[in-house]
């Protein structure tokens, strides 16, 4: 599990969530803290935490820091997150099965201070402890795991930047074109260090080093997009 820390403004709950996934090395994937959806229809939309897992698909966590408050419109928050994220994924044909999204997508609330308000089995789940997290994730299985790499690529939003031309004409699996297609599919994902550089926020100056063609410029462009998106969200 790779944990990438961005700015959420919710340090306690995000740290609790990160600590859980850092302990569970059996889960393959990424946990993004403070991951924004770039280019939503009505502007930027900030997500508190996003799990992208081969076993569990995509899980959007809405984090709550304070004490229980029954005035919070939890269902509205969860519905909005689901709708916006689903619409982003459905733009990619490879992640759909006919008209349906082929990705397991869930939107729980994680509120570690809400001790007596756990509700795992609801359509609008509320998780308050590590045990809740474990039971919730154990109940989620993604049967279409072959789409995992494409899902990661879409989340990291770089496939269309990296690949100039589609190779739809490739028919023979042993041809050179087929081998190039496999290679292009594999490099369409940010590696661990690029992903960290793009999403994470640091105090002071940040510097990225690398050989020519290693993705330095791409990483900075994506980081700039995220920074500008956060400015728009804050307005």
Residue pairs with C-beta under 8 A, 6 or more apart in sequence:
1 21
1 22
1 24
1 25
1 27
1 28
1 29
1 30
1 31
2 29
2 30
2 31
2 192
2 195
2 196
3 18
3 21
3 22
3 30
3 31
3 33
4 30
4 31
4 32
4 33
4 35
4 195
4 196
4 199
4 200
5 14
5 18
5 33
5 34
5 199
5 200
5 201
6 32
6 33
6 34
6 35
6 199
6 200
6 201
6 226
7 34
7 201
7 230
8 14
8 33
8 34
8 48
8 49
8 63
9 34
10 48
10 63
10 64
10 65
11 65
12 65
12 112
12 113
13 48
13 63
13 64
13 65
13 110
13 111
13 112
14 33
14 34
14 48
14 49
14 63
16 110
16 112
17 31
17 33
17 49
17 61
17 63
17 110
17 133
18 31
18 33
20 130
20 133
21 27
21 31
21 51
27 53
27 55
27 56
27 137
28 53
28 54
28 55
29 51
29 52
29 53
29 54
29 55
29 56
29 148
29 152
30 50
30 51
30 52
30 53
30 152
30 155
30 195
31 49
31 50
31 51
31 52
32 47
32 49
32 50
32 51
32 52
32 155
32 199
33 48
33 49
34 46
34 47
34 48
34 49
34 199
34 201
35 47
35 49
35 50
35 155
35 199
36 44
36 45
36 46
36 47
36 226
36 229
36 230
36 233
37 44
37 45
37 47
37 84
37 85
37 88
38 44
38 157
38 225
38 226
38 229
40 84
40 87
40 88
41 87
43 232
43 233
44 229
44 230
44 232
44 233
45 80
45 81
45 84
45 233
46 230
46 233
47 60
47 81
47 85
48 61
48 62
48 63
49 60
49 61
49 63
49 110
50 58
50 59
50 60
50 61
50 155
51 58
51 59
51 61
52 58
52 151
52 152
52 155
53 59
53 142
54 142
54 145
54 148
55 137
55 140
55 141
55 142
55 145
56 104
56 106
56 137
56 140
56 141
56 142
57 103
57 104
57 105
57 106
57 140
57 142
57 151
58 85
58 89
58 103
58 104
58 105
58 106
58 151
58 155
59 105
59 106
59 107
59 108
59 137
59 140
60 81
60 82
60 85
60 105
60 106
60 107
60 108
61 107
61 108
61 109
61 110
62 74
62 77
62 78
62 81
62 107
62 108
62 109
62 110
63 110
63 111
64 72
64 109
64 110
64 111
64 113
64 114
65 113
66 113
67 113
67 114
68 111
68 113
68 114
68 116
68 117
74 109
74 124
74 126
75 124
77 109
78 107
78 108
78 109
78 124
81 107
82 105
82 107
85 105
85 107
86 101
86 105
88 154
89 95
89 101
89 103
89 105
89 151
89 154
90 96
90 101
92 150
92 154
94 147
94 150
95 101
95 102
95 103
95 147
95 150
95 151
95 154
96 102
97 144
102 144
102 147
103 142
103 144
103 147
103 151
104 140
104 141
104 142
104 143
104 144
106 125
106 140
108 125
108 126
108 127
108 136
109 124
109 125
109 126
109 127
110 127
110 128
110 133
111 117
111 126
111 127
111 128
112 128
112 129
113 128
114 126
114 128
115 128
117 126
117 128
118 126
118 127
118 128
118 129
118 132
119 125
119 126
120 126
120 127
120 132
120 135
120 136
120 139
125 136
127 133
127 136
142 148
149 185
149 186
149 188
149 189
150 185
152 189
153 159
153 185
153 188
153 189
156 189
156 190
156 195
156 198
157 222
158 188
158 189
158 190
158 218
158 222
159 188
161 218
162 184
162 187
162 188
162 218
163 184
163 188
167 177
167 178
167 180
167 181
167 184
169 177
170 177
170 178
170 181
172 178
190 198
190 215
190 219
191 215
194 215
194 218
194 219
197 206
197 208
197 219
197 223
198 219
198 222
198 223
198 226
199 226
208 216
208 219
208 220
209 216
210 216
